Amino acid sequence: MNKKIIVISAVWCPSCLILKKDLKKVRNDYPTLEIETLDYDFDSEDVKKYNVGDKLPVIISFIDNQEVKRLIGEKNYDEIVEFLKESKVVWKR
């Protein structure tokens, strides 16, 4: 079963900058989780496929290349982990 998340952010987005610290911790705590990052401006063609609108950051969870759930806006580490568990892309720490 292929599980991953895609994180869409931008360099001009303050909430996205805050997310970087928590995302680093997620990478450390869940090393087997595949995390792909896309920049809203620099990867605009890829970002269009996900129809994210204009509120950032966006985290999209996938299982076997099927979208499961989205998390939109500024969230803290605990909220991100809860989202990952609800999406069933991670089980526990």
Secondary structure, DSSP 8 states (H G I E B T S, - for coil): --EEEEEEE-TT-HHHHHHHHHHHHHHHH-TTSEEEEEETTTTHHHHHTT--TT---EEEEEETTEEEEEEES---HHHHHHHHHHTTS----
